[in-house]
Amino acid sequence: MPGALEGIRVLDLSRALAGPFAAMTLGDMGADVVKIEEPGTGDTTRGYPPFWNGQSTYFLSTNRNKRAITLNLARPAGQEILRRLSSDADILIESFRSGAMERWNIGWDVLHGINPRLVYCAISAAGRDGPDKDRAGVDLLMQAYAGLMSITGEADGAPVRTGASVVDLSTGANAAQGILAALYVR
């Protein structure tokens, strides 16, 4: 049976957990997801243990239903290929630090000019403007900032990380929900 998003193409430029989880969710719904990774290293989670048959189970757990290619987005040739791929894509998900896509001349303004129907989802720890826009963020740090670690663990003990990466997973779920709403409005 075809999925609800059959015929929808997603470019997944994200890394780690939140963005890949959002893209995987769209792939689970039938979208054609193309994961774009850095040459040589790929998504950083490819190196996270445990491994099964030489592959990171962490990486595999959030990258099913995807095809993968490598592009060096810091080079003009990689940027041009991404612009071409964006011309007929429906959705782009990225999780770079604020300003990276613009420095590479593949930010929202450029890609929207190429494809006005593109739904562009940028995932970051602290947004694209404001005092913390340039700071990187990971689930552990966001759990601490939000106070979640202060209510996890022993009553009189030190703050403790939750067992699962709840901030990244909820961010990915909310990103997928926002993307679906934008796709519907489009």
Summary of the structure (lengths in Angstrom):
residues: 186
radius of gyration: 17.2
end to end distance: 24.6
largest distance: 55.9
contacts: 541
relative contact order: 0.16
helix: 40%
strand: 15%
